[in-house]
């Protein structure tokens, strides 16, 4: 069957034609693609990311600030996909988050309102972290998108979350990068902002371009045109492209260059002053590292994106999905598809969606998107009105906010808790807990006062799925000394708020260098 699909792919590719505009910078005005080829590429994208996340799963955040050495084995064998799907279903968060958004569109249409997407993942049964969880809490407590992803309301705005969930936007927008960006504008701002949002825009556009171009380097470079040049995300990826040209045969040298320049975390309160780094741009750099140095070789691409470390399951998932789209399902090597047929009818946990189902629905959405954006469909051919990438608007998270100190606290908060700091902002890390893990969950309440003024009264669920990711935070305070007071309300025996540490910001960076 695989040989038949490959032959069909080659035959149909020969029949593809395009009409090139002399002012198009190499882009055809229209691109004709066989429906069988289109379906094969959509399957390649969804299967590719599933293979990638499974491969990198055992390494996720086990190698922070270091590459995974060549001698370190990473398993891959017949039956491994099924074993992982059954025993570690939570690994596939970047897939089932995608599928949540696909399901909304299937039920409500491609123009489903943003609140429907926000509601769907906020009320889903799966666990979330970082920008996703902060957004979920915001939604469940009455905040609307896009405020839910804005850095003033979400300390994880620059984290990787939408970047690992944007695959669907590109897969339903073949050859239409700006349409993919429009989808990302609506959905990506539910949980991210600034560089965190740009990560999703960039990924979605790479998928979109992978339908009509077969040069990985071209796709990586052209997709970057959608990102504003003044952004750090643009500068980071542009550096990776530059270093690849400088060190074309040594991905590890480029990895070192990435670490030297781009490994400093300023946003995520878990990653600042820590080797852990879930920032979108550095993990996107690892994706691009894999794509450029893999140069179309599927296994090499996955392996490099994984061995770069940090979020080393999501990064090969992204790289594997983009390359899988470019190559098509039929051209993903059999070694990497071993056992894939066993899982293609298995629903991803927390969803009613399997790979086989999303292959069909994804194809349906792509065809609909082609038609509504100036293309046409006949019995065998989709004629796509090709879009040239355009830059999205500029936005920046944590502007003029520099981490200067991390104060260790590690104590339960009594009825009242006070501390002082000097700077322009803070994030108090911690959460709600219960003494008896089997006790029913409760929702605690506490108020934040800064310099004697009531700032907010917030709820703190002990339930992990609906938890508030940090206790309190505030940015853009007047520079100077501040007193913070936390007042706990309705304290109950067996339940407590615990503060772990406090991250302090100022408006200028501090260099702690021993002379």
RORO-707914 format. One record per residue (C-alpha): residue in one letter; chain; x, y, z negated. Coordinates in nm, 2 decimals, padded with zeros to 4 digits. Layout:
// residues N
SITE:A:A:X:Y:Z
...
// end
This chain:
// residues 515
SITE:X:A:00.00:00.00:00.00
SITE:X:A:00.28:00.23:-00.09
SITE:X:A:00.44:00.17:00.26
SITE:X:A:00.11:00.25:00.43
SITE:X:A:00.07:00.57:00.23
SITE:X:A:00.43:00.67:00.32
SITE:X:A:00.37:00.60:00.69
SITE:X:A:00.05:00.80:00.68
SITE:X:A:00.23:01.09:00.51
SITE:X:A:00.50:01.09:00.78
SITE:X:A:00.25:01.06:01.06
SITE:X:A:00.02:01.34:00.93
SITE:X:A:00.32:01.56:00.86
SITE:X:A:00.42:01.54:01.23
SITE:X:A:00.07:01.67:01.32
SITE:X:A:00.09:01.97:01.09
SITE:X:A:00.11:02.30:01.27
SITE:X:A:00.15:02.66:01.15
SITE:X:A:00.11:03.01:01.30
SITE:X:A:00.40:03.23:01.18
SITE:X:A:00.36:03.60:01.16
SITE:X:A:00.67:03.80:01.26
SITE:X:A:00.63:04.01:00.95
SITE:X:A:00.57:03.72:00.71
SITE:X:A:00.93:03.67:00.58
SITE:X:A:00.92:03.31:00.69
SITE:X:A:00.57:03.24:00.56
SITE:X:A:00.31:03.11:00.81
SITE:X:A:-00.02:03.30:00.83
SITE:X:A:-00.20:02.97:00.82
SITE:X:A:-00.08:02.62:00.73
SITE:X:A:-00.26:02.31:00.85
SITE:X:A:-00.22:02.01:00.63
SITE:X:A:-00.37:01.67:00.67
SITE:X:A:-00.64:01.59:00.40
SITE:X:A:-00.46:01.26:00.33
SITE:X:A:-00.13:01.46:00.27
SITE:X:A:-00.31:01.71:00.05
SITE:X:A:-00.45:01.44:-00.17
SITE:X:A:-00.11:01.26:-00.18
SITE:X:A:00.05:01.58:-00.30
SITE:X:A:-00.22:01.65:-00.57
SITE:X:A:-00.17:01.29:-00.69
SITE:X:A:00.21:01.35:-00.69
SITE:X:A:00.17:01.65:-00.91
SITE:X:A:-00.05:01.49:-01.17
SITE:X:A:00.14:01.16:-01.17
SITE:X:A:00.47:01.34:-01.17
SITE:X:A:00.40:01.54:-01.48
SITE:X:A:00.27:01.23:-01.66
SITE:X:A:00.58:01.03:-01.57
SITE:X:A:00.80:01.33:-01.68
SITE:X:A:00.64:01.38:-02.02
SITE:X:A:00.66:01.01:-02.09
SITE:X:A:01.02:00.99:-02.00
SITE:X:A:01.12:01.28:-02.22
SITE:X:A:00.89:01.19:-02.51
SITE:X:A:01.14:01.02:-02.74
SITE:X:A:01.38:01.32:-02.72
SITE:X:A:01.13:01.60:-02.79
SITE:X:A:01.29:01.86:-03.02
SITE:X:A:01.55:01.61:-03.14
SITE:X:A:01.83:01.79:-02.95
SITE:X:A:01.81:02.16:-03.03
SITE:X:A:02.09:02.38:-02.92
SITE:X:A:02.27:02.09:-02.77
SITE:X:A:02.25:01.88:-02.46
SITE:X:A:02.17:01.51:-02.47
SITE:X:A:02.49:01.33:-02.39
SITE:X:A:02.52:01.11:-02.08
SITE:X:A:02.58:00.80:-02.30
SITE:X:A:02.25:00.85:-02.49
SITE:X:A:02.00:00.60:-02.35
SITE:X:A:01.65:00.71:-02.26
SITE:X:A:01.42:00.41:-02.20
SITE:X:A:01.22:00.35:-01.88
SITE:X:A:01.08:00.01:-01.79
SITE:X:A:00.77:-00.17:-01.66
SITE:X:A:00.49:-00.13:-01.92
SITE:X:A:00.65:00.17:-02.09
SITE:X:A:00.38:00.41:-01.96
SITE:X:A:00.10:00.20:-02.09
SITE:X:A:00.28:00.14:-02.42
SITE:X:A:00.33:00.52:-02.47
SITE:X:A:-00.03:00.61:-02.37
SITE:X:A:-00.17:00.36:-02.62
SITE:X:A:00.08:00.42:-02.91
SITE:X:A:00.16:00.79:-02.88
SITE:X:A:-00.14:00.96:-02.72
SITE:X:A:-00.06:01.29:-02.88
SITE:X:A:00.25:01.31:-02.66
SITE:X:A:00.03:01.41:-02.37
SITE:X:A:-00.08:01.75:-02.51
SITE:X:A:00.04:01.93:-02.20
SITE:X:A:-00.17:01.70:-01.98
SITE:X:A:-00.49:01.69:-02.18
SITE:X:A:-00.48:02.07:-02.23
SITE:X:A:-00.47:02.09:-01.85
SITE:X:A:-00.75:01.85:-01.82
SITE:X:A:-00.96:02.05:-02.07
SITE:X:A:-00.95:02.34:-01.82
SITE:X:A:-01.02:02.12:-01.52
SITE:X:A:-01.32:01.97:-01.70
SITE:X:A:-01.46:02.32:-01.76
SITE:X:A:-01.43:02.41:-01.40
SITE:X:A:-01.59:02.08:-01.30
SITE:X:A:-01.89:02.15:-01.52
SITE:X:A:-01.93:02.53:-01.48
SITE:X:A:-01.75:02.60:-01.15
SITE:X:A:-01.43:02.77:-01.05
SITE:X:A:-01.56:03.10:-01.17
SITE:X:A:-01.63:02.98:-01.52
SITE:X:A:-01.60:03.27:-01.77
SITE:X:A:-01.29:03.29:-01.99
SITE:X:A:-01.49:03.23:-02.30
SITE:X:A:-01.59:02.88:-02.17
SITE:X:A:-01.22:02.78:-02.15
SITE:X:A:-01.14:02.93:-02.49
SITE:X:A:-01.43:02.76:-02.65
SITE:X:A:-01.35:02.42:-02.49
SITE:X:A:-00.99:02.39:-02.63
SITE:X:A:-01.07:02.57:-02.96
SITE:X:A:-01.34:02.31:-03.04
SITE:X:A:-01.15:02.00:-02.89
SITE:X:A:-01.05:01.72:-03.12
SITE:X:A:-00.68:01.73:-03.05
SITE:X:A:-00.41:01.88:-03.27
SITE:X:A:-00.23:02.20:-03.15
SITE:X:A:00.07:02.40:-03.24
SITE:X:A:00.23:02.74:-03.19
SITE:X:A:00.05:02.98:-02.95
SITE:X:A:-00.23:02.73:-02.88
SITE:X:A:-00.31:02.68:-03.25
SITE:X:A:-00.28:03.05:-03.33
SITE:X:A:-00.52:03.12:-03.04
SITE:X:A:-00.76:02.84:-03.16
SITE:X:A:-00.77:03.00:-03.50
SITE:X:A:-00.84:03.34:-03.36
SITE:X:A:-01.12:03.20:-03.14
SITE:X:A:-01.28:03.01:-03.42
SITE:X:A:-01.28:03.32:-03.63
SITE:X:A:-01.45:03.54:-03.38
SITE:X:A:-01.17:03.70:-03.17
SITE:X:A:-01.21:03.71:-02.79
SITE:X:A:-00.95:03.65:-02.52
SITE:X:A:-00.72:03.81:-02.41
SITE:X:A:-00.67:03.95:-02.77
SITE:X:A:-00.63:03.59:-02.89
SITE:X:A:-00.30:03.56:-02.71
SITE:X:A:-00.17:03.91:-02.76
SITE:X:A:00.15:03.93:-02.97
SITE:X:A:00.00:04.16:-03.23
SITE:X:A:-00.25:03.88:-03.31
SITE:X:A:-00.04:03.58:-03.21
SITE:X:A:00.32:03.55:-03.34
SITE:X:A:00.38:03.28:-03.08
SITE:X:A:00.28:03.49:-02.78
SITE:X:A:00.62:03.41:-02.60
SITE:X:A:00.61:03.04:-02.68
SITE:X:A:00.59:02.77:-02.41
SITE:X:A:00.22:02.69:-02.45
SITE:X:A:00.06:02.81:-02.13
SITE:X:A:00.38:02.73:-01.94
SITE:X:A:00.32:02.36:-02.00
SITE:X:A:-00.05:02.39:-01.92
SITE:X:A:-00.04:02.59:-01.60
SITE:X:A:00.00:02.29:-01.37
SITE:X:A:-00.37:02.28:-01.28
SITE:X:A:-00.36:02.64:-01.16
SITE:X:A:-00.11:02.56:-00.89
SITE:X:A:-00.24:02.22:-00.80
SITE:X:A:-00.58:02.37:-00.72
SITE:X:A:-00.42:02.66:-00.52
SITE:X:A:-00.22:02.49:-00.24
SITE:X:A:-00.02:02.76:-00.05
SITE:X:A:-00.20:03.03:-00.24
SITE:X:A:00.04:03.16:-00.51
SITE:X:A:-00.16:03.47:-00.59
SITE:X:A:-00.47:03.28:-00.64
SITE:X:A:-00.28:03.06:-00.89
SITE:X:A:-00.17:03.37:-01.07
SITE:X:A:-00.52:03.50:-01.09
SITE:X:A:-00.63:03.18:-01.26
SITE:X:A:-00.33:03.21:-01.49
SITE:X:A:-00.42:03.57:-01.58
SITE:X:A:-00.76:03.46:-01.70
SITE:X:A:-00.67:03.14:-01.88
SITE:X:A:-00.30:03.20:-01.98
SITE:X:A:-00.39:03.51:-02.18
SITE:X:A:-00.61:03.31:-02.41
SITE:X:A:-00.29:03.19:-02.59
SITE:X:A:00.00:03.38:-02.45
SITE:X:A:00.13:03.73:-02.35
SITE:X:A:00.44:03.87:-02.19
SITE:X:A:00.72:03.62:-02.12
SITE:X:A:00.50:03.34:-02.26
SITE:X:A:00.24:03.42:-02.00
SITE:X:A:00.50:03.47:-01.72
SITE:X:A:00.61:03.11:-01.79
SITE:X:A:00.27:02.98:-01.68
SITE:X:A:00.25:03.22:-01.39
SITE:X:A:00.59:03.10:-01.26
SITE:X:A:00.51:02.73:-01.30
SITE:X:A:00.17:02.76:-01.13
SITE:X:A:00.32:02.94:-00.84
SITE:X:A:00.60:02.68:-00.80
SITE:X:A:00.33:02.41:-00.77
SITE:X:A:00.14:02.62:-00.52
SITE:X:A:00.44:02.67:-00.30
SITE:X:A:00.54:02.30:-00.33
SITE:X:A:00.24:02.21:-00.10
SITE:X:A:00.38:02.40:00.20
SITE:X:A:00.76:02.41:00.15
SITE:X:A:01.00:02.12:00.11
SITE:X:A:01.31:02.31:-00.01
SITE:X:A:01.33:02.31:-00.39
SITE:X:A:01.57:02.61:-00.40
SITE:X:A:01.33:02.81:-00.18
SITE:X:A:01.04:02.73:-00.40
SITE:X:A:01.23:02.83:-00.72
SITE:X:A:01.34:03.16:-00.56
SITE:X:A:01.01:03.25:-00.40
SITE:X:A:00.81:03.18:-00.71
SITE:X:A:01.02:03.43:-00.90
SITE:X:A:00.88:03.71:-00.68
SITE:X:A:00.56:03.69:-00.88
SITE:X:A:00.74:03.79:-01.20
SITE:X:A:00.82:04.16:-01.27
SITE:X:A:01.19:04.22:-01.24
SITE:X:A:01.22:04.42:-01.56
SITE:X:A:01.10:04.13:-01.77
SITE:X:A:01.34:03.91:-01.96
SITE:X:A:01.17:03.60:-01.81
SITE:X:A:01.27:03.72:-01.46
SITE:X:A:01.63:03.80:-01.57
SITE:X:A:01.67:03.46:-01.73
SITE:X:A:01.56:03.26:-01.43
SITE:X:A:01.75:03.49:-01.19
SITE:X:A:02.06:03.41:-01.40
SITE:X:A:02.00:03.04:-01.37
SITE:X:A:01.98:03.08:-00.99
SITE:X:A:02.30:03.28:-00.99
SITE:X:A:02.49:03.03:-01.20
SITE:X:A:02.37:02.74:-00.99
SITE:X:A:02.53:02.92:-00.69
SITE:X:A:02.85:02.98:-00.90
SITE:X:A:02.87:02.63:-01.04
SITE:X:A:02.68:02.42:-00.77
SITE:X:A:02.82:02.08:-00.89
SITE:X:A:02.82:02.13:-01.27
SITE:X:A:02.48:02.16:-01.44
SITE:X:A:02.64:02.15:-01.78
SITE:X:A:02.84:02.46:-01.71
SITE:X:A:02.52:02.64:-01.62
SITE:X:A:02.36:02.50:-01.94
SITE:X:A:02.63:02.66:-02.14
SITE:X:A:02.58:02.99:-01.97
SITE:X:A:02.21:02.97:-02.05
SITE:X:A:02.29:02.90:-02.42
SITE:X:A:02.53:03.19:-02.44
SITE:X:A:02.30:03.45:-02.30
SITE:X:A:01.94:03.33:-02.36
SITE:X:A:01.92:03.11:-02.67
SITE:X:A:01.85:03.40:-02.91
SITE:X:A:01.49:03.37:-03.04
SITE:X:A:01.30:03.68:-03.15
SITE:X:A:00.93:03.58:-03.15
SITE:X:A:00.84:03.24:-03.28
SITE:X:A:00.86:03.25:-03.66
SITE:X:A:00.97:02.88:-03.67
SITE:X:A:01.25:02.94:-03.42
SITE:X:A:01.41:03.26:-03.54
SITE:X:A:01.73:03.20:-03.74
SITE:X:A:01.70:02.83:-03.64
SITE:X:A:01.83:02.60:-03.37
SITE:X:A:01.47:02.52:-03.27
SITE:X:A:01.36:02.72:-02.96
SITE:X:A:01.02:02.69:-02.81
SITE:X:A:01.05:03.02:-02.62
SITE:X:A:00.90:03.00:-02.27
SITE:X:A:01.19:03.15:-02.08
SITE:X:A:01.47:02.93:-02.20
SITE:X:A:01.27:02.61:-02.16
SITE:X:A:01.17:02.74:-01.81
SITE:X:A:01.54:02.78:-01.75
SITE:X:A:01.59:02.41:-01.82
SITE:X:A:01.30:02.33:-01.58
SITE:X:A:01.48:02.53:-01.31
SITE:X:A:01.81:02.37:-01.41
SITE:X:A:01.66:02.03:-01.34
SITE:X:A:01.50:02.13:-01.01
SITE:X:A:01.81:02.31:-00.87
SITE:X:A:02.06:02.05:-00.97
SITE:X:A:01.83:01.76:-00.90
SITE:X:A:01.80:01.90:-00.54
SITE:X:A:01.50:01.68:-00.45
SITE:X:A:01.62:01.37:-00.62
SITE:X:A:01.33:01.27:-00.85
SITE:X:A:01.53:01.07:-01.11
SITE:X:A:01.81:01.32:-01.13
SITE:X:A:01.57:01.61:-01.17
SITE:X:A:01.39:01.44:-01.46
SITE:X:A:01.71:01.34:-01.63
SITE:X:A:01.87:01.69:-01.62
SITE:X:A:01.55:01.87:-01.74
SITE:X:A:01.53:01.62:-02.03
SITE:X:A:01.90:01.62:-02.12
SITE:X:A:01.90:02.00:-02.15
SITE:X:A:01.72:01.95:-02.49
SITE:X:A:01.47:02.15:-02.69
SITE:X:A:01.11:02.09:-02.55
SITE:X:A:01.25:01.80:-02.36
SITE:X:A:00.93:01.62:-02.28
SITE:X:A:00.74:01.92:-02.15
SITE:X:A:01.03:02.04:-01.93
SITE:X:A:01.07:01.72:-01.73
SITE:X:A:00.69:01.70:-01.71
SITE:X:A:00.69:02.04:-01.54
SITE:X:A:00.99:01.97:-01.32
SITE:X:A:00.85:01.62:-01.23
SITE:X:A:00.51:01.76:-01.15
SITE:X:A:00.64:02.03:-00.92
SITE:X:A:00.88:01.79:-00.74
SITE:X:A:00.60:01.52:-00.73
SITE:X:A:00.38:01.78:-00.55
SITE:X:A:00.66:01.86:-00.30
SITE:X:A:00.74:01.50:-00.23
SITE:X:A:00.39:01.36:-00.26
SITE:X:A:00.28:01.05:-00.46
SITE:X:A:00.39:00.81:-00.19
SITE:X:A:00.75:00.94:-00.20
SITE:X:A:00.80:00.93:-00.58
SITE:X:A:01.05:00.64:-00.61
SITE:X:A:00.89:00.31:-00.71
SITE:X:A:01.12:00.29:-01.01
SITE:X:A:00.95:00.59:-01.16
SITE:X:A:00.60:00.46:-01.07
SITE:X:A:00.65:00.12:-01.23
SITE:X:A:00.35:00.06:-01.46
SITE:X:A:00.17:00.37:-01.33
SITE:X:A:-00.12:00.17:-01.18
SITE:X:A:-00.19:00.03:-01.53
SITE:X:A:-00.27:00.37:-01.68
SITE:X:A:-00.44:00.55:-01.39
SITE:X:A:-00.78:00.44:-01.51
SITE:X:A:-00.71:00.51:-01.88
SITE:X:A:-00.87:00.83:-02.01
SITE:X:A:-00.62:01.06:-02.18
SITE:X:A:-00.72:01.07:-02.55
SITE:X:A:-00.96:01.35:-02.64
SITE:X:A:-01.08:01.37:-02.28
SITE:X:A:-01.31:01.19:-02.04
SITE:X:A:-01.05:01.22:-01.77
SITE:X:A:-00.81:00.97:-01.63
SITE:X:A:-00.54:01.02:-01.36
SITE:X:A:-00.76:00.86:-01.10
SITE:X:A:-01.05:01.09:-01.19
SITE:X:A:-00.84:01.41:-01.19
SITE:X:A:-00.68:01.30:-00.85
SITE:X:A:-01.04:01.32:-00.71
SITE:X:A:-01.16:01.63:-00.90
SITE:X:A:-00.83:01.81:-00.84
SITE:X:A:-00.86:01.75:-00.47
SITE:X:A:-01.22:01.87:-00.48
SITE:X:A:-01.12:02.19:-00.65
SITE:X:A:-00.83:02.25:-00.42
SITE:X:A:-01.05:02.22:-00.11
SITE:X:A:-01.31:02.45:-00.26
SITE:X:A:-01.03:02.70:-00.34
SITE:X:A:-00.89:02.68:00.01
SITE:X:A:-01.24:02.76:00.16
SITE:X:A:-01.31:03.06:-00.07
SITE:X:A:-00.97:03.21:00.01
SITE:X:A:-01.00:03.23:00.38
SITE:X:A:-00.92:02.87:00.48
SITE:X:A:-01.12:02.61:00.65
SITE:X:A:-01.17:02.23:00.62
SITE:X:A:-01.26:01.98:00.89
SITE:X:A:-01.28:01.60:00.87
SITE:X:A:-00.90:01.55:00.88
SITE:X:A:-00.73:01.89:00.83
SITE:X:A:-00.73:02.17:00.58
SITE:X:A:-00.63:02.50:00.73
SITE:X:A:-00.49:02.71:00.45
SITE:X:A:-00.46:03.09:00.47
SITE:X:A:-00.11:03.12:00.32
SITE:X:A:-00.04:03.39:00.06
SITE:X:A:00.30:03.56:00.01
SITE:X:A:00.39:03.58:-00.36
SITE:X:A:00.31:03.92:-00.53
SITE:X:A:00.44:04.03:-00.87
SITE:X:A:00.19:04.03:-01.15
SITE:X:A:00.17:04.32:-01.39
SITE:X:A:00.45:04.39:-01.65
SITE:X:A:00.39:04.33:-02.01
SITE:X:A:00.63:04.27:-02.30
SITE:X:A:00.58:04.10:-02.64
SITE:X:A:00.76:04.21:-02.96
SITE:X:A:00.89:04.53:-02.80
SITE:X:A:01.15:04.70:-03.03
SITE:X:A:01.10:04.42:-03.29
SITE:X:A:01.43:04.26:-03.40
SITE:X:A:01.46:03.99:-03.66
SITE:X:A:01.70:04.10:-03.93
SITE:X:A:01.65:03.87:-04.23
SITE:X:A:01.48:03.55:-04.34
SITE:X:A:01.38:03.54:-04.71
SITE:X:A:01.34:03.20:-04.87
SITE:X:A:01.03:03.18:-05.09
SITE:X:A:00.92:02.81:-05.13
SITE:X:A:00.65:02.86:-05.39
SITE:X:A:00.28:02.83:-05.43
SITE:X:A:00.09:03.15:-05.43
SITE:X:A:-00.09:03.22:-05.76
SITE:X:A:-00.39:03.46:-05.78
SITE:X:A:-00.16:03.74:-05.68
SITE:X:A:00.18:03.74:-05.51
SITE:X:A:00.40:04.04:-05.43
SITE:X:A:00.73:04.11:-05.25
SITE:X:A:00.91:04.40:-05.10
SITE:X:A:01.11:04.44:-04.78
SITE:X:A:01.27:04.71:-04.57
SITE:X:A:01.20:04.72:-04.20
SITE:X:A:00.91:04.75:-03.94
SITE:X:A:00.73:04.42:-03.97
SITE:X:A:00.72:04.07:-04.13
SITE:X:A:00.58:03.72:-04.09
SITE:X:A:00.49:03.53:-04.41
SITE:X:A:00.52:03.16:-04.32
SITE:X:A:00.31:02.90:-04.50
SITE:X:A:-00.04:02.76:-04.52
SITE:X:A:-00.32:02.61:-04.71
SITE:X:A:-00.27:02.28:-04.88
SITE:X:A:-00.45:02.02:-05.10
SITE:X:A:-00.30:01.82:-05.38
SITE:X:A:-00.49:01.50:-05.28
SITE:X:A:-00.45:01.44:-04.91
SITE:X:A:-00.77:01.23:-04.92
SITE:X:A:-00.98:01.50:-05.07
SITE:X:A:-01.24:01.68:-04.85
SITE:X:A:-01.10:01.98:-04.67
SITE:X:A:-01.18:02.33:-04.79
SITE:X:A:-01.14:02.68:-04.66
SITE:X:A:-00.94:02.92:-04.89
SITE:X:A:-00.94:03.30:-04.87
SITE:X:A:-00.69:03.57:-04.94
SITE:X:A:-00.64:03.93:-04.87
SITE:X:A:-00.33:04.12:-04.75
SITE:X:A:-00.24:04.46:-04.89
SITE:X:A:00.05:04.67:-04.75
SITE:X:A:00.17:04.97:-04.96
SITE:X:A:-00.16:04.95:-05.16
SITE:X:A:-00.39:04.95:-04.85
SITE:X:A:-00.62:04.65:-04.77
SITE:X:A:-00.52:04.53:-04.42
SITE:X:A:-00.72:04.21:-04.38
SITE:X:A:-00.91:03.94:-04.56
SITE:X:A:-00.85:03.60:-04.40
SITE:X:A:-00.96:03.24:-04.43
SITE:X:A:-00.72:02.94:-04.46
SITE:X:A:-00.86:02.60:-04.37
SITE:X:A:-00.68:02.30:-04.52
SITE:X:A:-00.79:02.11:-04.21
SITE:X:A:-00.49:02.06:-03.98
SITE:X:A:-00.69:02.10:-03.66
SITE:X:A:-00.84:02.44:-03.76
SITE:X:A:-00.55:02.57:-03.97
SITE:X:A:-00.40:02.92:-03.96
SITE:X:A:-00.05:02.88:-03.84
SITE:X:A:00.11:03.15:-04.05
SITE:X:A:-00.02:03.31:-04.38
SITE:X:A:00.01:03.68:-04.28
SITE:X:A:00.20:03.90:-04.05
SITE:X:A:00.22:04.27:-03.94
SITE:X:A:00.43:04.44:-03.67
SITE:X:A:00.50:04.80:-03.58
SITE:X:A:00.50:04.93:-03.94
SITE:X:A:00.67:05.26:-04.01
SITE:X:A:01.04:05.20:-04.06
SITE:X:A:01.13:05.19:-04.43
SITE:X:A:01.05:05.01:-04.76
SITE:X:A:00.72:04.83:-04.79
SITE:X:A:00.54:04.64:-05.07
SITE:X:A:00.32:04.35:-04.97
SITE:X:A:00.06:04.20:-05.20
SITE:X:A:-00.14:03.89:-05.14
SITE:X:A:-00.45:03.84:-05.35
SITE:X:A:-00.60:03.48:-05.34
SITE:X:A:-00.98:03.46:-05.38
SITE:X:A:-01.19:03.18:-05.52
SITE:X:A:-00.90:02.96:-05.62
SITE:X:A:-01.00:02.60:-05.66
SITE:X:A:-00.83:02.32:-05.85
SITE:X:A:-00.64:02.09:-05.62
SITE:X:A:-00.61:02.35:-05.34
SITE:X:A:-00.34:02.61:-05.30
SITE:X:A:-00.17:02.85:-05.06
SITE:X:A:00.20:02.80:-05.02
SITE:X:A:00.46:03.04:-04.88
SITE:X:A:00.77:02.89:-04.74
SITE:X:A:00.97:03.20:-04.62
SITE:X:A:00.93:03.55:-04.49
SITE:X:A:01.08:03.68:-04.16
SITE:X:A:01.17:04.05:-04.16
SITE:X:A:01.18:04.27:-03.85
SITE:X:A:01.33:04.61:-03.79
SITE:X:A:01.35:04.84:-03.49
SITE:X:A:01.72:04.78:-03.42
SITE:X:A:01.92:04.46:-03.42
SITE:X:A:02.17:04.38:-03.69
SITE:X:A:02.49:04.19:-03.62
SITE:X:A:02.61:03.99:-03.91
SITE:X:A:02.97:03.95:-03.81
SITE:X:A:03.25:03.89:-04.05
SITE:X:A:03.55:04.12:-03.99
// end
